[in-house]
C-alpha cells in the first residue's frame, strides 16, 4: 500500500466539503515535512543569513580603515 492511497483525492475533498483550504493545505504540507523541521529550517536560514551579513559588514568596515 502506498502513501497516496490513504489520502482522498482533491475531487473527494471538494465534494465532501470538510475543512477549510488553509487547514487542508497545512495537512498536505505537514504530511511531507514535520512542522518542527520547517520551523528549524527557517530559523537556520535566518540566522545563517544574519551571520553572513555580519561577516560581510566586518569586511566592509575593515576595508574602509586601510
ChimeraX attribute file (.defattr): number of C-alpha atoms within 10 A of each C-alpha:
attribute: neighborCount
match mode: 1-to-1
recipient: residues
	/A:1	5
	/A:2	6
	/A:3	7
	/A:4	8
	/A:5	8
	/A:6	8
	/A:7	11
	/A:8	10
	/A:9	11
	/A:10	9
	/A:11	9
	/A:12	11
	/A:13	13
	/A:14	12
	/A:15	9
	/A:16	9
	/A:17	10
	/A:18	11
	/A:19	10
	/A:20	8
	/A:21	11
	/A:22	9
	/A:23	11
	/A:24	13
	/A:25	11
	/A:26	11
	/A:27	12
	/A:28	12
	/A:29	13
	/A:30	14
	/A:31	11
	/A:32	8
	/A:33	11
	/A:34	10
	/A:35	13
	/A:36	10
	/A:37	11
	/A:38	13
	/A:39	11
	/A:40	11
	/A:41	12
	/A:42	12
	/A:43	12
	/A:44	12
	/A:45	12
	/A:46	12
	/A:47	12
	/A:48	12
	/A:49	12
	/A:50	12
	/A:51	12
	/A:52	12
	/A:53	12
	/A:54	12
	/A:55	11
	/A:56	12
	/A:57	12
	/A:58	11
	/A:59	11
	/A:60	11
	/A:61	10
	/A:62	10
	/A:63	9
	/A:64	7
	/A:65	6
	/A:66	5
